[in-house]
Structures are given as structure tokens and as C-alpha cells.
Amino acid sequence: MGRTFSFEYAGRKLSIWPIPVDEGWELWVIEGEKRLECGGKISVDEAVIAAREGYDSILIAADQLKARVLARLAVKS
């Protein structure tokens, strides 16, 4: 397994995994080993351009996805 971005909400251990797909990565919200939802895709081209500008597009997208998931879970509580 490559990079993961872990977080918790109400005792639930969640993480975001960039899963390799053709020409990029899909960002999946994971609980345990179960995929809960796909939160978007980062293309290789997008990642390369961002890296040239000093940004980590996967980290940025993972942080944005985490914020959306936490906001949605907070509304449901």
C-alpha cells in the first residue's frame, strides 16, 4: 500500500487512499478495508504540473475530501 491519510470521526477510523487507476489515482474513503466512496480522481498530468509548481495535488485533494466527509458526517449526527 502507498500513501494513506488517516482521520477519525465519532470513534470511526477512516482514511483516504489514493488507488492507482489508468492515467492517475482515484481517492477513496476507506473504513477498515471497506471502500466507502470515491472522492475524485487526480490525473498523472495534473500531479506532474502541480509538483513542478511545488504543490502535492494528492495531498491537497485528500485534505479537501476529508473536509467534505467530516462536514457531511457532522450534519448527519
C-alpha positions as CSV (number, residue, x, y, z in Angstrom):
1,M,0.0,0.0,0.0
2,G,1.2,3.5,-0.8
3,R,0.2,6.8,0.9
4,T,-2.8,7.0,3.2
5,F,-4.3,9.9,5.0
6,S,-6.0,8.8,8.3
7,F,-8.6,10.6,10.4
8,E,-11.3,9.8,12.9
9,Y,-14.9,10.8,13.4
10,A,-17.0,9.8,16.4
11,G,-14.7,6.8,17.1
12,R,-14.7,5.7,13.5
13,K,-11.2,5.2,12.0
14,L,-11.3,6.4,8.4
15,S,-8.7,7.0,5.8
16,I,-8.2,8.2,2.3
17,W,-6.3,6.0,-0.1
18,P,-5.1,7.1,-3.5
19,I,-5.7,4.0,-5.6
20,P,-3.8,3.7,-8.9
21,V,-6.0,3.7,-12.0
22,D,-5.3,4.3,-15.7
23,E,-3.5,7.6,-16.0
24,G,-3.8,8.6,-12.3
25,W,-5.3,7.9,-8.9
26,E,-8.8,7.7,-7.5
27,L,-9.2,9.0,-3.9
28,W,-11.2,6.5,-1.8
29,V,-12.6,7.0,1.7
30,I,-11.9,3.7,3.5
31,E,-13.1,2.3,6.8
32,G,-11.0,-0.7,7.7
33,E,-10.6,-2.4,4.4
34,K,-14.0,-1.4,3.0
35,R,-14.2,1.3,0.3
36,L,-17.0,3.7,1.3
37,E,-16.9,6.3,-1.5
38,C,-14.7,7.6,-4.4
39,G,-14.0,11.2,-3.8
40,G,-12.4,12.1,-7.1
41,K,-9.5,11.4,-9.4
42,I,-6.1,13.0,-9.9
43,S,-4.5,12.6,-13.3
44,V,-0.8,12.0,-13.7
45,D,-0.6,15.2,-15.8
46,E,-2.3,17.2,-13.0
47,A,0.1,15.7,-10.4
48,V,3.1,16.5,-12.5
49,I,2.1,20.1,-13.2
50,A,1.3,20.6,-9.5
51,A,4.7,19.1,-8.5
52,R,6.5,21.4,-10.9
53,E,4.8,24.3,-9.1
54,G,5.7,23.0,-5.7
55,Y,2.3,21.5,-4.8
56,D,1.2,18.0,-3.8
57,S,-2.1,17.6,-5.7
58,I,-2.9,14.3,-4.0
59,L,-2.4,15.7,-0.5
60,I,-4.5,18.8,-1.4
61,A,-7.3,16.7,-2.8
62,A,-7.2,14.3,0.2
63,D,-7.5,17.2,2.6
64,Q,-10.4,18.6,0.6
65,L,-12.1,15.2,0.6
66,K,-11.5,14.8,4.3
67,A,-13.2,18.2,5.0
68,R,-16.2,17.2,2.9
69,V,-16.6,13.8,4.6
70,L,-16.3,15.3,8.1
71,A,-18.8,18.1,7.2
72,R,-21.3,15.5,5.9
73,L,-20.9,13.2,8.9
74,A,-21.3,16.2,11.3
75,V,-24.6,17.1,9.6
76,K,-25.9,13.5,9.9
77,S,-25.1,13.4,13.7
